Amino acid sequence: MNALNKHINPFETKSGSMRITNRNTIIAVISLLLISGLVIVKAQIIGLALCVGLLAIIGLVYVVFKTPKFGIYLLIILGFFVTGASRYVVAPWGLTIDAMLVLVYVALFFKGFAIQIPWYRAKSSLTVVVTLWMAYVFLQLGNPEVLSREAWFYAMRGVGLYQFLVIPLLFMLFNKQKDLNNFFIIWGVLSVIGTLKGLQQFYFGVDPFEQRWLDQGGAETHVLFGKLRVFSFYSDAGQYGASQGHAGVVFGILALFRKSSLKLRLFFITVALAGLLGMMISGTRGAISVPAIGGFMFLILRKNIKILILGAVLGIGVYVFFAHTTIGQGNAEIRRMRTAFDPNEASLQVRLANQRKLKGYLATRPFGGGLGATGNWGQRFTPQSFLANTATDSWYVMIWADTGVVGLVYYLFMLFFILITGARNVMFKIKDKNLKIQITAITCGMAGIMMASYGNGVFGQMPTGILMYVTMVFMFIAPQLDKKAITAIKK
């Protein structure tokens, strides 16, 4: 009898379109339409844009509250496009990353009233090391050398905050084999789009909005000897070249060694070739270190002496080609790449001279000059200071100048701890062959990006930043994924 009482007759309930017959719903819809129509009539195009934007935001909030994992996908997509968008519409686009992170956390908070949120999954040594780094970044507010707290706010987001906020979310929401597979698909598609945009700039030139960006100062570093350094929709050519080289390494390894369907393998090959092509047309010399170090790391992880020797011979051959021959000198991309192997190259000497100046300045400042003291933030908030007018030209040199030798030592420890953990899991823990190749690929990619960050401010910028955070988490949870895969095979 109780079962009969609990039974719901579907013919006696309202569902689907019948629900809008509710009087309150009809009133709300009509009111919304009237208000929207009034705004459009009064403000015309701007009003239409506001209404469409508001509807999009409402839809976005609804989707993220319903499926918080969708917010992670959006973070990855935003990482690729957020900087380039500022060339078309002047707005604080960078804050959309912050807004999305807050939205996902709020969605999880409210979802916690209905279901139990697995916060315990974020318990990891990775969470500990990034939290300690964020604590040091926060303590930089008390650095007596800090000249601008506002500069600290803007700088600390890419240096520590995003990493601190994203990694726990990834442990909770983005932690399955399917998530890793989807991540590669999204990354690959976005990288190919980046290459296509780069090819458009390379062959047909920039559009009017990009030209305006060049005219406002971008040309100083992106038009050399009348030749454009391609930047696609990324922040600059350095980020574009390194990011595309990153994709070339990761997807090249997947294409060559992961067992997959023909369709998926063709996708991996396409992304790898597109990535390497994008790296070449960027004109960024430092980007060549991504495939170079990534390839060397791959040889180590394979634990095969013959392959290691073969790779070493190939590496020596590449070095000899660039450093001791003039083959292909007529090609502007090869010619610029070749300068990376010249120890007497003018820009390298300038960098070394700047580092010598910084060494003297920081000798009595173990905690640095304060986060945000260098680079664009220094130029914006403290333009008369010594650090603002001394180019760092390197992610690590920037960390050193802003946070001192104490900050640099801990930051490098953190990165190598993460890299070594990923390498150890690949070499000694993961048994499933496909997962082993996937983690091998992202570990090699991280090694390449770490090296490239010495020549350019790559690591903390988007999209490399968000890609690194995702790969870090999968490098740490790989043993758990492996156990599930092995158990599934045995069943």
C-alpha positions in Angstrom: 0.0 0.0 0.0 2.9 2.3 0.8 4.4 1.6 -2.5 1.1 2.5 -4.2 0.9 5.7 -2.3 4.5 6.7 -3.4 3.7 5.9 -7.0 3.4 9.1 -9.2 1.0 8.9 -12.1 2.8 10.6 -15.0 -0.6 11.7 -16.5 -1.3 13.7 -13.3 1.9 15.7 -13.3 3.1 18.5 -15.4 6.4 18.2 -17.3 8.3 19.8 -20.2 6.5 22.6 -21.9 3.4 22.1 -19.7 5.3 23.8 -16.8 5.2 27.2 -18.5 1.4 27.2 -18.1 2.0 28.1 -14.5 0.8 31.7 -13.9 3.9 32.9 -12.1 6.1 31.5 -14.9 4.1 33.3 -17.6 4.2 36.6 -15.7 7.9 36.3 -15.2 8.6 35.5 -18.9 6.4 38.3 -20.1 8.0 40.8 -17.7 11.4 39.8 -18.8 10.5 40.2 -22.5 9.0 43.6 -21.9 12.0 44.8 -20.0 14.4 43.5 -22.6 12.3 45.1 -25.4 12.3 48.4 -23.6 16.1 48.3 -23.1 16.7 47.4 -26.7 14.4 50.2 -27.9 16.1 52.8 -25.7 19.7 51.7 -26.1 19.5 50.0 -29.5 22.7 48.1 -30.4 24.1 48.5 -26.9 20.9 47.4 -25.4 20.7 44.4 -27.6 24.3 43.5 -26.6 23.5 43.9 -22.9 20.4 41.7 -23.1 22.2 39.0 -25.0 25.2 39.2 -22.6 22.9 39.0 -19.6 21.1 35.9 -21.0 24.5 34.3 -21.7 25.7 35.0 -18.2 22.5 33.6 -16.7 22.8 30.5 -18.9 26.5 30.1 -17.9 25.8 30.4 -14.2 23.0 27.8 -14.5 25.2 25.3 -16.4 28.1 25.7 -14.0 25.8 25.3 -10.9 24.4 22.2 -12.5 27.7 20.7 -13.7 30.7 22.4 -12.0 33.1 20.4 -14.2 31.9 22.5 -17.1 33.6 25.4 -15.4 36.9 23.7 -15.8 36.4 23.3 -19.5 35.6 27.0 -19.7 38.7 27.9 -17.8 40.8 26.0 -20.3 39.1 27.7 -23.2 39.3 31.1 -21.6 43.0 30.5 -21.0 43.5 30.4 -24.8 41.3 33.4 -25.8 41.3 35.8 -22.8 44.4 37.8 -23.8 43.7 38.0 -27.5 40.2 39.3 -26.7 41.6 42.5 -25.2 42.9 43.5 -28.7 39.3 43.6 -30.0 37.4 44.9 -26.9 39.2 46.9 -24.3 38.1 45.4 -21.0 39.7 43.6 -18.0 39.4 40.2 -19.6 42.0 38.7 -17.3 39.5 39.0 -14.4 37.2 36.6 -16.2 39.5 33.8 -15.1 39.1 35.0 -11.5 35.3 35.3 -11.9 35.1 31.7 -13.3 37.1 30.3 -10.4 34.9 32.1 -7.9 31.8 30.8 -9.7 32.9 27.2 -9.6 33.7 27.4 -5.9 30.3 29.0 -5.2 28.6 26.3 -7.3 30.4 23.7 -5.2 29.4 25.4 -2.0 25.7 25.4 -2.8 25.9 21.9 -4.3 27.2 20.8 -0.9 23.8 21.3 0.6 22.4 18.5 -1.6 25.3 16.1 -1.9 28.6 15.6 -0.1 31.5 17.3 -2.0 34.6 15.2 -2.0 37.0 17.9 -0.6 39.2 15.1 0.7 40.4 14.4 -2.9 42.4 17.7 -2.8 44.5 16.3 0.0 47.9 15.8 -1.8 51.5 16.7 -1.5 50.9 18.9 -4.6 48.3 20.9 -2.8 50.7 21.3 0.1 53.6 22.7 -2.0 51.4 25.1 -4.0 49.8 26.3 -0.7 53.2 27.0 0.8 54.1 29.0 -2.3 50.9 31.0 -2.1 51.6 31.7 1.6 55.0 33.1 0.6 53.3 35.2 -2.1 50.8 36.5 0.4 53.6 37.4 2.9 55.2 39.5 0.1 52.6 42.1 1.1 54.8 42.7 4.2 58.0 43.0 2.1 59.5 46.4 3.1 60.7 46.8 -0.6 57.1 46.8 -1.9 56.2 50.0 -3.6 52.7 49.2 -4.8 50.2 46.9 -3.2 48.0 47.2 -6.3 50.9 45.8 -8.4 51.1 42.9 -6.0 47.4 42.2 -6.5 47.7 42.0 -10.3 51.0 40.1 -10.3 50.2 37.5 -7.7 47.3 36.1 -9.7 49.5 34.5 -12.4 52.4 33.8 -10.0 50.4 31.9 -7.3 46.7 32.5 -7.0 45.4 30.7 -10.1 47.6 27.7 -9.3 46.4 27.7 -5.7 42.7 27.8 -6.6 42.7 25.6 -9.7 44.6 22.6 -8.4 42.2 21.6 -5.6 39.3 22.0 -8.1 41.0 19.7 -10.5 41.6 17.0 -7.8 37.9 17.1 -7.1 36.3 17.5 -10.5 38.8 16.6 -13.2 40.2 13.3 -12.0 39.1 10.4 -14.2 40.6 8.8 -17.3 37.8 10.2 -19.3 38.6 13.7 -18.1 42.2 13.3 -19.2 41.1 12.1 -22.7 38.7 15.0 -23.0 41.5 17.4 -21.9 43.7 16.2 -24.8 40.9 16.7 -27.3 40.1 20.3 -26.1 43.7 21.2 -25.9 44.4 19.8 -29.4 41.5 21.6 -31.0 42.4 24.9 -29.4 46.0 24.5 -30.4 45.1 23.9 -34.1 42.9 27.0 -34.0 45.9 28.9 -32.7 48.0 27.6 -35.6 45.4 28.5 -38.1 45.2 32.1 -36.7 49.0 32.3 -36.8 49.1 31.2 -40.4 46.6 33.9 -41.3 48.9 36.5 -39.7 52.0 34.9 -41.4 50.6 34.8 -44.9 48.0 37.6 -45.0 49.1 39.9 -42.2 47.3 41.2 -39.1 43.8 42.5 -38.9 43.0 46.2 -38.0 42.6 45.4 -34.3 45.9 43.6 -34.1 47.6 46.4 -36.1 46.4 48.9 -33.5 48.0 46.7 -30.8 51.2 46.7 -32.8 51.1 50.5 -33.3 50.6 51.0 -29.5 53.9 49.4 -28.7 53.6 45.7 -29.7 55.7 46.3 -32.8 58.8 47.0 -30.7 59.1 43.3 -30.0 57.0 41.8 -32.8 58.2 43.5 -35.9 61.9 42.9 -36.3 63.7 43.9 -39.5 60.4 44.3 -41.1 59.4 40.7 -40.3 56.4 40.0 -38.1 56.8 37.6 -35.2 53.5 35.8 -35.2 51.5 35.8 -32.0 48.1 34.5 -33.1 45.6 35.3 -30.3 48.1 34.7 -27.6 49.7 37.4 -25.4 52.9 37.5 -27.4 55.1 35.6 -29.8 57.1 34.1 -27.0 54.0 32.6 -25.4 52.7 31.4 -28.8 55.9 29.7 -29.8 56.4 27.9 -26.5 52.7 26.9 -26.2 52.7 25.5 -29.8 56.0 23.7 -29.2 54.4 22.3 -26.0 51.5 20.9 -28.1 54.0 19.5 -30.7 55.9 17.5 -28.0 52.9 16.2 -26.1 50.8 15.2 -29.2 53.8 14.0 -31.1 54.5 11.4 -28.3 50.8 10.5 -28.2 50.7 10.0 -32.0 53.8 7.8 -32.1 53.3 5.7 -29.0 49.8 5.6 -27.7 47.6 2.8 -29.0 44.4 4.4 -30.4 42.0 4.3 -33.3 43.1 5.6 -36.7 40.8 8.6 -36.3 42.3 9.6 -33.0 45.9 9.0 -34.2 45.3 11.2 -37.2 44.1 13.9 -34.8 47.2 13.6 -32.6 49.4 13.8 -35.7 47.6 16.9 -37.0 47.9 18.6 -33.6 51.6 17.7 -33.3 52.5 19.0 -36.8 50.4 22.1 -36.4 52.0 22.8 -33.1 55.6 22.5 -34.5 54.6 24.7 -37.5 53.2 27.3 -35.1 56.4 27.2 -33.1 58.4 27.8 -36.3 56.4 30.7 -37.6 56.4 32.5 -34.2 60.0 33.4 -34.7 60.7 32.7 -31.0 64.1 31.3 -30.5 63.6 30.1 -27.0 60.6 27.9 -28.1 63.0 25.4 -29.7 64.0 24.3 -26.2 60.5 22.9 -25.6 60.9 20.0 -28.2 64.6 19.7 -27.4 64.2 19.2 -23.6 60.9 17.5 -24.0 62.5 15.0 -26.3 65.5 14.4 -24.0 63.1 13.9 -21.1 61.2 11.3 -23.2 64.5 9.4 -23.8 65.2 9.2 -20.1 61.7 8.1 -19.2 61.8 5.3 -21.7 64.7 3.7 -19.8 66.1 2.3 -23.1 69.9 2.8 -23.6 69.7 2.2 -27.4 66.9 4.8 -27.8 68.8 7.2 -25.5 72.0 6.9 -27.6 70.0 7.3 -30.8 68.3 10.4 -29.4 71.6 11.9 -28.2 73.0 11.5 -31.8 69.9 13.1 -33.2 70.2 16.0 -30.7 73.8 16.5 -31.6 72.8 16.6 -35.2 70.2 19.3 -34.6 72.8 21.3 -32.6 75.4 21.0 -35.4 72.7 22.0 -38.0 71.9 25.3 -36.1 75.2 26.1 -34.5 77.8 25.1 -37.1 76.1 25.2 -40.6 74.4 27.9 -42.7 72.0 25.4 -44.3 68.6 27.1 -44.8 69.9 30.5 -43.9 67.7 32.0 -46.6 64.7 31.1 -44.5 63.8 33.8 -41.9 62.4 31.3 -39.3 65.5 29.1 -39.5 67.8 32.1 -39.4 66.2 33.4 -36.3 66.2 30.0 -34.6 69.9 29.7 -35.4 70.7 32.8 -33.3 69.6 30.9 -30.2 72.8 28.8 -30.5 75.1 31.8 -30.8 76.7 32.6 -27.4 77.8 36.1 -28.7 74.3 37.1 -29.8 73.6 40.7 -28.9 70.2 40.2 -27.1 71.7 37.4 -25.0 74.5 39.7 -23.9 72.0 42.3 -22.9 70.1 39.8 -20.9 73.3 38.7 -19.1 74.2 42.3 -18.4 70.7 42.9 -16.9 71.1 39.8 -14.7 74.4 41.1 -13.4 72.7 44.4 -12.5 70.0 42.5 -10.7 72.5 40.4 -8.9 74.0 43.5 -7.3 70.7 45.1 -6.5 69.3 41.9 -4.9 72.4 41.0 -2.9 71.0 42.8 0.1 67.4 41.9 -0.6 66.8 38.2 0.0 63.0 38.6 -0.4 63.2 40.6 -3.6 61.8 43.9 -4.6 58.2 43.0 -4.1 55.8 41.1 -6.3 54.8 43.2 -9.3 58.0 45.3 -9.2 59.2 44.2 -12.6 57.7 43.9 -16.1 54.4 45.4 -17.2 53.1 45.8 -13.7 56.2 47.6 -12.6 56.0 49.9 -15.6 52.3 50.5 -14.9 52.4 51.1 -11.1 56.0 52.1 -10.3 57.5 53.3 -13.6 60.4 55.3 -11.9 61.8 52.3 -9.9 65.0 50.5 -10.7 63.3 47.1 -11.1 60.6 48.4 -13.4 63.2 49.7 -15.8 65.4 46.6 -15.7 64.2 43.9 -18.2 64.0 40.4 -16.7 63.3 38.6 -20.0 62.7 35.4 -18.1 60.1 33.8 -15.9 62.7 32.7 -13.3 64.6 36.0 -13.4 61.2 37.7 -12.7 60.5 35.4 -9.8 64.1 36.1 -8.5 63.7 39.9 -8.8 60.2 40.0 -7.3 60.5 37.5 -4.5 64.3 37.3 -4.0 66.6 34.3 -3.8 64.4 32.8 -1.1 61.4 32.8 -3.4 63.3 31.6 -6.4 64.9 28.6 -4.5 61.5 27.5 -3.2 59.8 28.0 -6.6 62.4 25.9 -8.4 62.1 23.2 -5.6 58.3 23.1 -6.2 58.6 22.7 -10.0 61.3 20.0 -9.8 59.3 18.2 -7.1 56.3 18.1 -9.4 58.4 17.1 -12.4 60.3 14.3 -10.5 57.0 13.0 -9.1 55.6 12.7 -12.6 58.8 11.0 -13.9 58.9 8.6 -11.0 55.3 7.6 -11.6 56.0 7.0 -15.3 59.2 5.0 -14.7 58.2 2.9 -11.7 54.5 3.0 -10.8 52.2 3.1 -13.9 51.6 -0.3 -15.5 48.8 0.5 -18.0 50.6 1.2 -21.3 48.2 3.9 -22.7 48.1 5.8 -19.4 51.9 5.6 -19.1 52.2 7.2 -22.6 49.8 9.9 -21.7 51.6 10.8 -18.4 54.9 10.5 -20.2 53.7 13.0 -22.8 52.6 15.6 -20.3 55.7 15.1 -18.1 58.0 15.7 -21.1 55.9 18.8 -22.0 56.3 20.2 -18.6 60.1 19.7 -18.8 60.1 21.6 -22.1 58.1 24.5 -20.7 60.3 24.7 -17.6 63.3 25.2 -19.9 61.6 27.6 -22.2 60.6 29.7 -19.2 64.2 30.7 -18.7 64.2 32.6 -22.0 60.6 34.0 -21.8 57.9 34.6 -19.2 56.0 31.5 -20.3 55.0 29.5 -17.2 52.6 31.8 -15.5 50.9 33.2 -18.6 47.8 31.8 -20.2 47.2 29.3 -21.8 50.4 27.6 -20.6 49.5 28.3 -17.0 46.1 26.4 -17.0 47.6 23.6 -19.1 50.4 23.2 -16.6 47.9 23.0 -13.6 45.9 20.3 -15.3 48.9 18.2 -16.2 50.4 18.6 -12.7 47.3 17.1 -11.2 47.2 14.2 -13.6 50.9 13.5 -13.0 50.0 13.1 -9.3 46.8 11.0 -9.6 48.2 8.8 -12.3 48.8 5.9 -9.9 45.2 5.9 -8.8 44.0 6.0 -12.4 46.4 3.1 -13.2 44.9 0.9 -10.4 41.4 1.5 -11.8 42.6 0.6 -15.3 44.4 -2.6 -14.2 41.4 -3.6 -12.2 39.1 -3.1 -15.1 41.4 -5.2 -17.4 41.4 -8.1 -14.8 37.6 -8.1 -14.7 
